[in-house]
Amino acid sequence: MFINRKVAIIGVGKMGETLLKGLLKNKLIERENLSGSTAEKELSEKVSKKYKIKTYVDNNREMVQEKDIIILAVKPQIVKEVISEIKEVVTKEQLLISIAAATSTSYLEECLEKKVPVIRAMPNTPALINEGMTVLCPGRYAEESHLQMAKAIFGAVGLVEVIQEEELMDAVTALSGSGPAYAYVIMESLTEGGVRMGLPWELAQKLSAQTLLGAAKMVLKTGTPPALLKEAVTTPGGVTVDGLMELEEGGIRVALIKAVSRTTEKSKELSCEGEIASNQ
Ligand SMILES: NC(=O)c1ccc[n+]([C@@H]2O[C@H](COP(=O)([O-])OP(=O)(O)OC[C@H]3O[C@@H](n4cnc5c(N)ncnc54)[C@H](OP(=O)(O)O)[C@@H]3O)[C@@H](O)[C@H]2O)c1
């Protein structure tokens, strides 16, 4: 879907650059309609040269004027500062999409001090290779047309889901936002298991990565719950069941469930702290 809109990305860091790349690569936006900002001049020049787009340093205010969509991709700690800088020039006709973790739409709406449509998005790093998972949540003033726009943007870098209950965004952050880190620990451990049994590192890494990728695709493509797919690998009295027993003994399930629960709590704590600090 070609988006005939002008887009400004505030914060062309890891995630901002990923989105920028996705938009250009998938030809969603004309290069001349895309701009980005950074805090450091050096990075700004690098981005401008690499993607041939207009970049700004220390001047988000000028950049966001007359843009249709503003993507806020800075760290949560500086969201307030950036919004203070741009709020006077932002209008209700623009759409603000924020990917800042633990930053609610109501907080952003309050900081903006006007009825600007806001959408909160939680993408993840595999977006870098178009295999991202993004969950969108509309704010009070965002309409279906705004959601469609956000879906097109994040659809360029992976799968997109929409939720209306913003309180679930902390769990989303914990599961798909932080999830790649958990997956890498599992992958790393499987690789080490293979190496321990004599496989060369490179081969062991390939086997574990492709195995997790294949297993994930089985779930996504068939819609079958992992518990049932697991049965097909587990021959009664065979080798897999012994491995599964070791996993249970090691507490892998509880560890992963607790990781998602703990991260959800942390995300909740951080969003409360941010909102309390902003009211002081
Ligand atoms: N990484 C993830 O897995 C992930 C997943 C989902 C959501 N997020 C969210 O995405 C956001 C960005 O994370 P990230 O990992 O991409 O961080 P990052 O790589 O540090 O990128 C942040 C960028 O913001 C720029 N910046 C700082 N102050 C600015 C200002 N006043 N005006 C314009 N740009 C400014 C920085 O520029 P300089 O480099 O020049 O300082 C940097 O390029 C965070 O809010 C995070 O919660 C991250």
PDBQT file of the ligand as one rigid body, heavy atoms in Angstrom, charges set to zero:
ROOT
HETATM    1  N1  LIG A 301      14.930  -1.743  20.797  1.00  0.00    +0.000 N 
HETATM    2  C1  LIG A 301      13.806  -2.441  20.946  1.00  0.00    +0.000 C 
HETATM    3  O1  LIG A 301      13.773  -3.667  20.992  1.00  0.00    +0.000 OA
HETATM    4  C2  LIG A 301      12.484  -1.704  21.033  1.00  0.00    +0.000 A 
HETATM    5  C3  LIG A 301      11.302  -2.402  20.821  1.00  0.00    +0.000 A 
HETATM    6  C4  LIG A 301      10.098  -1.703  20.882  1.00  0.00    +0.000 A 
HETATM    7  C5  LIG A 301      10.083  -0.365  21.202  1.00  0.00    +0.000 A 
HETATM    8  N2  LIG A 301      11.250   0.277  21.425  1.00  0.00    +0.000 N 
HETATM    9  C6  LIG A 301      11.203   1.700  21.767  1.00  0.00    +0.000 C 
HETATM   10  O2  LIG A 301      11.766   2.405  20.693  1.00  0.00    +0.000 OA
HETATM   11  C7  LIG A 301      12.326   3.619  21.181  1.00  0.00    +0.000 C 
HETATM   12  C8  LIG A 301      13.702   3.786  20.601  1.00  0.00    +0.000 C 
HETATM   13  O3  LIG A 301      14.497   2.704  21.022  1.00  0.00    +0.000 OA
HETATM   14  P1  LIG A 301      15.836   2.336  20.262  1.00  0.00    +0.000 P 
HETATM   15  O4  LIG A 301      16.238   1.009  20.773  1.00  0.00    +0.000 OA
HETATM   16  O5  LIG A 301      15.668   2.538  18.791  1.00  0.00    +0.000 OA
HETATM   17  O6  LIG A 301      16.809   3.478  20.867  1.00  0.00    +0.000 OA
HETATM   18  P2  LIG A 301      18.048   4.215  20.212  1.00  0.00    +0.000 P 
HETATM   19  O7  LIG A 301      18.738   3.325  19.243  1.00  0.00    +0.000 OA
HETATM   20  O8  LIG A 301      18.827   4.825  21.319  1.00  0.00    +0.000 OA
HETATM   21  O9  LIG A 301      17.371   5.388  19.354  1.00  0.00    +0.000 OA
HETATM   22  C9  LIG A 301      16.906   6.577  19.906  1.00  0.00    +0.000 C 
HETATM   23  C10 LIG A 301      17.298   7.684  18.943  1.00  0.00    +0.000 C 
HETATM   24  O10 LIG A 301      16.742   8.909  19.443  1.00  0.00    +0.000 OA
HETATM   25  C11 LIG A 301      17.629   9.943  19.100  1.00  0.00    +0.000 C 
HETATM   26  N3  LIG A 301      17.365  11.121  19.904  1.00  0.00    +0.000 N 
HETATM   27  C12 LIG A 301      17.666  11.362  21.207  1.00  0.00    +0.000 A 
HETATM   28  N4  LIG A 301      17.243  12.582  21.570  1.00  0.00    +0.000 NA
HETATM   29  C13 LIG A 301      16.640  13.129  20.481  1.00  0.00    +0.000 A 
HETATM   30  C14 LIG A 301      16.011  14.356  20.211  1.00  0.00    +0.000 A 
HETATM   31  N5  LIG A 301      15.859  15.286  21.132  1.00  0.00    +0.000 N 
HETATM   32  N6  LIG A 301      15.514  14.571  18.968  1.00  0.00    +0.000 NA
HETATM   33  C15 LIG A 301      15.635  13.643  18.009  1.00  0.00    +0.000 A 
HETATM   34  N7  LIG A 301      16.237  12.454  18.190  1.00  0.00    +0.000 NA
HETATM   35  C16 LIG A 301      16.731  12.202  19.402  1.00  0.00    +0.000 A 
HETATM   36  C17 LIG A 301      18.994   9.350  19.342  1.00  0.00    +0.000 C 
HETATM   37  O11 LIG A 301      19.916  10.100  18.581  1.00  0.00    +0.000 OA
HETATM   38  P3  LIG A 301      21.513   9.988  18.833  1.00  0.00    +0.000 P 
HETATM   39  O12 LIG A 301      21.882   8.597  18.478  1.00  0.00    +0.000 OA
HETATM   40  O13 LIG A 301      22.058  10.998  17.895  1.00  0.00    +0.000 OA
HETATM   41  O14 LIG A 301      21.724  10.271  20.297  1.00  0.00    +0.000 OA
HETATM   42  C18 LIG A 301      18.812   7.918  18.823  1.00  0.00    +0.000 C 
HETATM   43  O15 LIG A 301      19.183   7.856  17.482  1.00  0.00    +0.000 OA
HETATM   44  C19 LIG A 301      12.318   3.540  22.708  1.00  0.00    +0.000 C 
HETATM   45  O16 LIG A 301      11.324   4.373  23.227  1.00  0.00    +0.000 OA
HETATM   46  C20 LIG A 301      12.005   2.095  22.996  1.00  0.00    +0.000 C 
HETATM   47  O17 LIG A 301      11.219   1.965  24.169  1.00  0.00    +0.000 OA
HETATM   48  C21 LIG A 301      12.455  -0.346  21.340  1.00  0.00    +0.000 A 
ENDROOT
TORSDOF 0
